């Protein structure tokens, strides 16, 4: 009886050992398959600087082992072309979703949204100057400048803005300007720039659906202008006059070039 028990225990032990060895071999086999598995990922063919728009020439498909712990990678070059890097990427390095954003992503800032050759210039505005908080990013405006010509004399008579402008620029010049009257007042106004795009209100440079229909106030308006126009705005801001913005219709891209006028025309007749 004792021998039978010993034989049974030995048999059970042998079965346990055999089962353990079998399962271990299966586990090692699965592990080797996992370790040997290859995945296809998008990698850089060259060093790429931040804020670079990605092209197909900059990218390639690279095959790496699946056990490298890589996540959030791209598997198709077409998914990346046209996007923008937001950090340095070195040659042969894998691109991941936390280093690449779409071209219209707000994370890129305003600089990537400007047209080639254009500059962004901010103007501080009051409610009146900023069209009563009715401006939206993407609107177009005219820039109007109002200032006072310092009082003086011409032929012994008090000099008005109209007289000085006529003497310096000629009759009815400069264009798109107004005076109170040729013989009254030192103030004048002029449309200095036309059809200028609004690219930001305060620090918001993209269309935000959450603010549509809400009373949103802003203290500055950023305009997209040429370098020459940027210099003109800087000069206007540093003088004693005041800049006002005039909102344009979305369907109106015309410009005006009218002779200087007088607000109180009947006093000059």
C-alpha positions in Angstrom: 0.0 0.0 0.0 2.9 2.3 0.9 4.6 1.6 -2.4 1.4 2.4 -4.3 1.2 5.8 -2.6 4.8 6.6 -3.4 4.3 5.6 -7.1 1.2 7.8 -7.3 3.1 10.8 -5.7 6.0 10.3 -8.1 3.6 10.1 -11.1 1.8 13.3 -10.0 5.1 15.1 -9.6 6.2 14.0 -13.0 3.0 15.2 -14.6 3.4 18.6 -12.8 6.9 19.0 -14.0 6.0 18.1 -17.6 3.1 20.5 -17.5 5.2 23.3 -16.2 7.9 22.7 -18.8 5.2 22.7 -21.6 3.6 25.9 -20.4 7.0 27.6 -20.0 8.0 26.6 -23.5 4.8 28.1 -24.9 5.3 31.3 -23.0 8.8 31.7 -24.3 7.6 30.9 -27.8 5.0 33.7 -27.5 7.5 36.1 -26.1 9.9 35.5 -28.9 7.2 36.1 -31.4 6.3 39.4 -29.7 9.9 40.5 -29.6 10.4 39.6 -33.2 7.4 41.5 -34.4 8.1 44.5 -36.7 6.0 47.7 -37.0 6.1 50.4 -39.7 6.5 54.0 -38.5 7.1 57.4 -40.1 10.6 58.8 -39.5 12.5 61.9 -40.6 15.0 61.7 -43.5 16.8 64.9 -42.3 17.0 67.2 -39.4 13.8 69.2 -39.1 13.6 72.6 -37.2 10.6 73.7 -35.2 7.7 75.3 -37.1 8.7 73.5 -40.4 5.9 72.4 -42.6 6.5 68.7 -43.4 6.8 67.5 -47.0 7.1 64.0 -48.4 10.8 64.5 -49.0 11.4 64.9 -45.3 9.7 61.6 -44.4 10.1 57.9 -44.9 8.8 54.6 -43.5 11.0 52.9 -41.0 10.6 49.4 -39.6 11.3 48.9 -35.9 10.7 46.2 -33.3 7.3 46.3 -31.6 8.8 46.0 -28.1 10.6 49.4 -28.2 7.8 51.0 -26.1 7.0 53.5 -28.8 3.4 55.0 -28.7 1.5 57.7 -30.6 3.4 57.1 -33.8 2.3 57.6 -37.4 2.1 54.7 -39.9 1.5 56.6 -43.1 3.5 59.5 -44.6 0.3 61.0 -46.0 -1.0 61.4 -42.4 1.9 63.8 -41.7 2.5 65.7 -44.9 1.3 69.3 -44.5 1.5 69.3 -40.8 4.0 71.3 -38.8 6.7 70.2 -36.3 6.6 72.0 -32.9 10.0 70.7 -31.8 13.4 69.7 -33.2 13.3 66.3 -35.0 16.6 64.7 -36.0 17.4 62.5 -39.0 16.1 58.9 -38.6 14.0 59.9 -35.6 10.4 58.7 -35.4 7.6 61.3 -35.5 5.0 61.2 -32.8 1.7 63.0 -32.4 3.0 65.1 -29.5 5.6 66.7 -31.8 3.5 67.3 -34.9 0.3 69.4 -35.2 -2.0 70.4 -38.1 -1.2 73.6 -39.9 -4.3 75.4 -38.4 -3.6 74.3 -34.8 -3.7 77.3 -32.4 -0.6 75.9 -30.7 1.5 77.3 -33.6 0.7 80.9 -32.7 -0.1 83.8 -35.0 3.2 83.8 -37.0 2.2 80.7 -39.0 -1.1 82.2 -40.0 0.3 85.3 -41.7 0.5 85.5 -45.5 4.0 85.4 -46.9 5.5 88.9 -47.0 3.0 90.3 -44.4 3.6 91.5 -40.9 1.3 91.7 -37.8 0.9 95.1 -36.1 -1.2 95.7 -33.0 -3.2 98.9 -32.3 -4.6 99.8 -28.9 -8.3 100.7 -29.3 -11.1 102.1 -27.2 -14.7 100.9 -27.8 -15.3 103.6 -30.3 -12.0 103.1 -32.2 -12.5 99.3 -32.3 -16.0 99.6 -33.8 -17.9 98.9 -30.6 -16.5 95.4 -30.1 -18.1 94.3 -33.4 -14.8 93.1 -35.0 -14.1 89.5 -35.6 -10.9 87.7 -36.6 -10.9 87.6 -40.4 -12.8 90.9 -40.9 -11.4 93.7 -43.0 -11.1 97.4 -42.0 -9.9 100.8 -43.2 -7.5 102.7 -41.0 -8.5 106.3 -40.5 -6.2 108.9 -38.9 -7.4 112.1 -37.2 -5.0 114.8 -36.1 -4.5 118.5 -35.4 -2.3 120.7 -37.5 -0.6 123.2 -35.1 -1.9 126.7 -35.4 0.1 129.1 -37.5 -0.2 132.0 -39.9 -0.3 132.4 -43.6 0.0 135.9 -45.0 -0.8 137.2 -41.5 -4.0 135.2 -41.2 -4.6 132.3 -38.8 -3.7 129.1 -40.7 -6.3 126.3 -40.8 -5.7 122.7 -41.6 -7.4 123.2 -45.0 -5.0 126.1 -45.9 -1.9 124.3 -44.8 -2.8 121.1 -46.7 -3.7 123.1 -49.8 -0.4 125.0 -49.6 1.7 121.9 -49.0 -0.2 119.3 -51.1 -2.3 121.3 -53.5 -6.0 121.9 -53.8 -8.2 119.0 -52.9 -5.1 117.0 -51.8 -4.2 114.7 -50.1 -6.8 112.2 -51.4 -9.3 110.6 -49.0 -8.9 113.4 -46.5 -11.4 115.7 -44.8 -11.1 119.1 -43.1 -13.7 120.9 -41.1 -13.5 123.8 -43.6 -10.8 125.3 -45.8 -10.9 128.4 -43.5 -12.0 126.9 -40.2 -10.3 124.6 -37.8 -7.0 122.9 -37.4 -8.2 119.3 -37.4 -8.1 116.9 -40.4 -8.8 113.2 -41.0 -7.6 110.8 -43.7 -8.1 107.2 -44.8 -4.5 106.0 -44.5 -4.9 102.3 -45.3 -7.7 100.4 -46.9 -8.9 96.8 -46.9 -6.7 95.6 -44.1 -7.3 92.2 -42.5 -7.9 91.7 -38.8 -5.8 88.7 -37.6 -6.2 89.0 -33.8 -8.3 90.6 -31.1 -6.2 90.9 -27.9 -4.4 87.5 -27.9 -7.1 85.6 -29.8 -6.0 84.9 -33.4 -8.5 82.2 -34.4 -12.2 81.9 -34.7 -13.7 80.8 -31.4 -17.3 79.4 -31.6 -17.6 79.7 -27.8 -17.5 83.5 -28.1 -20.0 83.9 -30.9 -23.0 85.9 -29.8 -21.4 86.9 -26.5 -20.4 90.4 -25.5 -16.6 90.1 -25.9 -14.5 93.2 -25.3 -11.0 93.7 -26.6 -8.4 96.4 -26.0 -6.2 95.8 -29.0 -6.6 94.9 -32.7 -3.8 93.2 -34.7 -3.7 93.9 -38.4 -2.0 92.0 -41.2 -0.1 94.5 -43.3 2.9 94.9 -45.6 6.2 96.1 -44.1 5.7 99.6 -45.6 2.2 99.7 -44.1 3.6 98.6 -40.7 6.0 101.5 -40.8 3.1 103.9 -41.6 1.1 102.6 -38.7 4.1 102.9 -36.3 4.5 106.6 -37.4 0.8 107.3 -36.9 0.8 105.7 -33.4 3.8 107.8 -32.3 2.1 111.1 -33.3 -0.5 113.1 -31.4 -3.4 112.0 -33.6 -5.8 109.1 -33.1 -6.4 106.0 -35.2 -9.9 104.7 -35.8 -10.9 101.6 -37.6 -13.9 101.4 -40.1 -15.4 97.9 -40.6 -15.9 96.8 -44.2 -18.4 94.4 -45.7 -17.1 91.0 -46.5 -18.1 91.3 -50.1 -16.5 94.7 -50.6 -12.8 94.7 -51.6 -12.9 98.1 -53.4 -10.7 101.1 -52.6 -11.6 104.8 -52.8 -9.4 107.7 -54.1 -11.5 110.8 -53.6 -10.3 114.4 -53.6 -10.1 116.1 -50.2 -13.4 117.3 -48.9 -14.8 119.8 -46.4 -17.3 118.8 -43.7 -18.8 122.3 -43.7 -18.8 123.0 -47.4 -21.4 125.7 -47.4 -19.1 128.0 -45.3 -16.6 128.0 -48.1 -19.1 129.1 -50.8 
